[in-house]
Amino acid sequence: MDRVKEKVAIVTGAGSGLGRAEAVMLAKEGAKVAVTDINDASGMETVEIIRNAGGEAEYWHLDASEEKECKAVIDAVAEKFGKIDILVNNAGITGPDVTTEEITEEDWDRMFKINVKSVLFMTKHTIPYMRKNGKGSIVNTSSLSGIIGDTELTPYHATKGTIVIMSQKDAVQYAPEHIRVNCICPGTVMTPLVQGLLDDDPHYLDNDIKRYPIGYFGEPDDVAYAVLFLASDEGRFVTGTKLVIDGGYSAQ
Ligand SMILES: NC(=O)c1ccc[n+]([C@@H]2O[C@H](COP(=O)([O-])OP(=O)(O)OC[C@H]3O[C@@H](n4cnc5c(N)ncnc54)[C@H](O)[C@@H]3O)[C@@H](O)[C@H]2O)c1
């Protein structure tokens, strides 16, 4: 119940899928959670879920790819809750499913703005609060697509690979200040994001499942438990790691 008791956490993209599961899990384990998203209705629904379960949460509208909004929301969260212990950089999109020959510069830039600059801006403006706090834990959301190649979602792979090295770089930089930076690399987890890919191609996952030795896809809580560990003091000696959550996919 109390694995992150009294800690203050910010989760981006917490209105859906993994972000919602992570926000709910952190609140269940005692954190005060700043739920942020671009979708106000779903973000507020996450807050309701947390409050109905007896947890503490507040909603802020936040497009995490906009630096000014990131700073304003981070300042407001620190003002409201008094400090920031945990940042979960979860917001992200899959973008166009195209090859390298097909990608446009516009789509490439948009993907890096949403998936990568969001991590940069949120980290940049949270670090001063964590420094003041004497420690902190940042969990960035990469993907299985960030550590292996594939024939799909070219810019998505590139952004998620970038997040791995950003996490390792920041881990080394901020470790002396006891600010830990890790990333998670989930395989396929059934969320609205994956449903969107299935809507585009109903056979999207037909062959995919054969590549999962464990025989099933992940559920949002499988990822939320990993985030909880990295966010909590149980992970105090863990920084710069990429925690792969993929049912053995990448072990082959
Ligand atoms: N579901 C999977 O299989 C899977 C696997 C590996 C990694 N991931 C990553 O996990 C993260 C969450 O994925 P999901 O499956 O829960 O997706 P999702 O689409 O269900 O949820 C994403 C949430 O992010 C929000 N969002 C989108 N752009 C935003 C922005 N600019 N600022 C703030 N919020 C924004 C959306 O409104 C939505 O609530 C993403 O970074 C994704 O790449 C997902």
Ligand as a Chemical Component Dictionary entry (heavy atoms), coordinates in Angstrom:
data_LIG
# 
_chem_comp.id                   LIG 
_chem_comp.type                 NON-POLYMER 
_chem_comp.pdbx_formal_charge   0 
_chem_comp.three_letter_code    LIG 
# 
loop_
_chem_comp_atom.comp_id 
_chem_comp_atom.atom_id 
_chem_comp_atom.alt_atom_id 
_chem_comp_atom.type_symbol 
_chem_comp_atom.charge 
_chem_comp_atom.model_Cartn_x 
_chem_comp_atom.model_Cartn_y 
_chem_comp_atom.model_Cartn_z 
_chem_comp_atom.pdbx_ordinal 
LIG N1  N1  N 0  0.759  0.213  -25.683 1  
LIG C1  C1  C 0  1.899  -0.321 -26.083 2  
LIG O1  O1  O 0  1.951  -1.446 -26.617 3  
LIG C2  C2  C 0  3.193  0.433  -25.864 4  
LIG C3  C3  C 0  4.394  -0.285 -25.993 5  
LIG C4  C4  C 0  5.596  0.400  -25.802 6  
LIG C5  C5  C 0  5.599  1.743  -25.487 7  
LIG N2  N2  N 1  4.423  2.406  -25.383 8  
LIG C6  C6  C 0  4.478  3.827  -25.049 9  
LIG O2  O2  O 0  3.742  4.066  -23.883 10 
LIG C7  C7  C 0  3.215  5.381  -23.901 11 
LIG C8  C8  C 0  1.727  5.335  -23.663 12 
LIG O3  O3  O 0  1.132  4.519  -24.648 13 
LIG P1  P1  P 0  -0.377 4.019  -24.555 14 
LIG O4  O4  O 0  -0.416 2.722  -25.256 15 
LIG O5  O5  O -1 -0.872 4.127  -23.177 16 
LIG O6  O6  O 0  -1.073 5.124  -25.495 17 
LIG P2  P2  P 0  -2.510 5.802  -25.432 18 
LIG O7  O7  O 0  -2.728 6.360  -26.790 19 
LIG O8  O8  O 0  -3.517 4.873  -24.862 20 
LIG O9  O9  O 0  -2.294 6.999  -24.385 21 
LIG C9  C9  C 0  -1.456 8.076  -24.660 22 
LIG C10 C10 C 0  -1.945 9.286  -23.897 23 
LIG O10 O10 O 0  -1.034 10.354 -24.171 24 
LIG C11 C11 C 0  -1.770 11.517 -24.430 25 
LIG N3  N3  N 0  -0.974 12.405 -25.270 26 
LIG C12 C12 C 0  -0.720 12.314 -26.596 27 
LIG N4  N4  N 0  0.038  13.348 -26.991 28 
LIG C13 C13 C 0  0.283  14.097 -25.888 29 
LIG C14 C14 C 0  1.000  15.282 -25.657 30 
LIG N5  N5  N 0  1.619  15.939 -26.643 31 
LIG N6  N6  N 0  1.058  15.758 -24.408 32 
LIG C15 C15 C 0  0.429  15.128 -23.399 33 
LIG N7  N7  N 0  -0.290 14.004 -23.560 34 
LIG C16 C16 C 0  -0.356 13.498 -24.794 35 
LIG C17 C17 C 0  -3.053 11.051 -25.102 36 
LIG O11 O11 O 0  -4.095 12.003 -24.986 37 
LIG C18 C18 C 0  -3.334 9.772  -24.319 38 
LIG O12 O12 O 0  -4.122 10.021 -23.171 39 
LIG C19 C19 C 0  3.615  5.984  -25.253 40 
LIG O13 O13 O 0  4.795  6.740  -25.095 41 
LIG C20 C20 C 0  3.889  4.747  -26.096 42 
LIG O14 O14 O 0  4.785  5.004  -27.141 43 
LIG C21 C21 C 0  3.214  1.790  -25.549 44 
# 
loop_
_chem_comp_bond.comp_id 
_chem_comp_bond.atom_id_1 
_chem_comp_bond.atom_id_2 
_chem_comp_bond.value_order 
_chem_comp_bond.pdbx_ordinal 
LIG N1  C1  SING 1  
LIG C1  O1  DOUB 2  
LIG C1  C2  SING 3  
LIG C2  C3  SING 4  
LIG C2  C21 DOUB 5  
LIG C3  C4  DOUB 6  
LIG C4  C5  SING 7  
LIG C5  N2  DOUB 8  
LIG N2  C6  SING 9  
LIG N2  C21 SING 10 
LIG C6  O2  SING 11 
LIG C6  C20 SING 12 
LIG O2  C7  SING 13 
LIG C7  C8  SING 14 
LIG C7  C19 SING 15 
LIG C8  O3  SING 16 
LIG O3  P1  SING 17 
LIG P1  O4  DOUB 18 
LIG P1  O5  SING 19 
LIG P1  O6  SING 20 
LIG O6  P2  SING 21 
LIG P2  O7  DOUB 22 
LIG P2  O8  SING 23 
LIG P2  O9  SING 24 
LIG O9  C9  SING 25 
LIG C9  C10 SING 26 
LIG C10 O10 SING 27 
LIG C10 C18 SING 28 
LIG O10 C11 SING 29 
LIG C11 N3  SING 30 
LIG C11 C17 SING 31 
LIG N3  C12 SING 32 
LIG N3  C16 SING 33 
LIG C12 N4  DOUB 34 
LIG N4  C13 SING 35 
LIG C13 C14 SING 36 
LIG C13 C16 DOUB 37 
LIG C14 N5  SING 38 
LIG C14 N6  DOUB 39 
LIG N6  C15 SING 40 
LIG C15 N7  DOUB 41 
LIG N7  C16 SING 42 
LIG C17 O11 SING 43 
LIG C17 C18 SING 44 
LIG C18 O12 SING 45 
LIG C19 O13 SING 46 
LIG C19 C20 SING 47 
LIG C20 O14 SING 48 
# 
